[in-house]
Amino acid sequence: MTRTGAEVRGLGDEISPLVGEVEEIAAHADPVVRNLRITHCYHRLSRVLAARTGGGANWCTFAVWASKQVGQTIRQEDLTRAVGHLLKSSPEVAASVDLVLRGLRRGVPQEVLDHAHGVVRQAVVTTARLDDVSAAAAQGNLKVFEEIAREFARFLAEFGDGATSQDERRIQEFREALRPGEPPEGQRYLRQAFTRYHRAMTTRDQKRRAELLLLANVEVGLHEQTRLQPEITAAMQAPVIDPRELERRLFDLLLPGNRVGKWLRLALLTVLGRRTAVRIATEHLADQARTVVRVAVTRHLMTLALPGGELLNLADDLPATFPPLLAELSDPELLALLEIVDPTPDSLAGTAARDWADLPDRMHYITDMFRCHALRDDLLGAPFTAEQVEALQAGRRPSGAL
């Protein structure tokens, strides 16, 4: 039976989160703090399970760094800078800005015109609906955590103190609490994955354990990515720039002064016959900017930071190799699953994802990433400092780099 109050210790004397703690984190109202707590909770789950399976990476191990990366999207830290940089370097956007300014020239003060390109880019960034990208990322982060982390916590409460080959009834009871059927609603892959994790706890064969862990990780990953499909698509499609909203923002920024002064300047533009030209130019700018912003969002979502400053660009083939234990695979169930999710078996050629909104494309990259980095010790390292963890446990947003 599940031990609801047991403390399960793992690597570094880590205490595994219980189901109630996972539920409490999922209920946190602030998406920024919630994401940080989710990331730390994954870290704790990862270390406890790794301690029971010989130190190899489990799905939670990779979830730590994916959630940490998602946090940047939620906080819009790098995304806003990336959008601004691409807008500044785009000749198409610059040409569109010139068209807008040509229409506004008679109505805009010279001191504003001197900095007009930067002002227009600022208007584009503020109307690009990056908040929608952030919201989709936060929703996906929560959706996966409240389902999958809960099951890892439940599994470790049941088996965290150890598992034996005589646990067939216990693991069967655990499986039966998960929904049958295919994802996104069914949990067939989770049922299978936790059976693999249990077997990895009981085997002493290092290669057998490594293959079981890889199989479990891919199964959880396939369930996760299928569940995340709506949120990933929403994040990729979120940047929609409304030309009318952009026009209003431009008038607010480029025609300074009180309400009467703005009205007079707009009236002058109308009398001069330039307001229609401004609207056409603004529509053209919105089209150009939308393309640039979506490129920035796509690049941002297809980047993963790992420990030690390593940055994976998911649009490139994986810059790694298979570890010796996983260079040649023999588990028939693992090989059967790889036939579905890995179109280039035993090769990293072609792992680059062309379209992150495409589920098979994502799974190809993710599967090989799990295989290449399965035995990296540094992935089990802490994502935050002790001081930052203390702040999180108090419900506060920590200071410093996150």
PyMOL commands that set and color helices and strands:
alter all, ss='L'
color gray80, all
select helices_A, chain A and resi 11-13+19-26+31-52+59-75+77-89+91-104+110-113+116-126+130-159+168-176+188-202+206-237+243-254+259-271+275-301+307-309+324-326+332-341+359-372+377-380+386-393
alter helices_A, ss='H'
color red, helices_A
select strands_A, chain A and resi 303-305+311-313
alter strands_A, ss='S'
color yellow, strands_A
deselect
rebuild
show_as cartoon
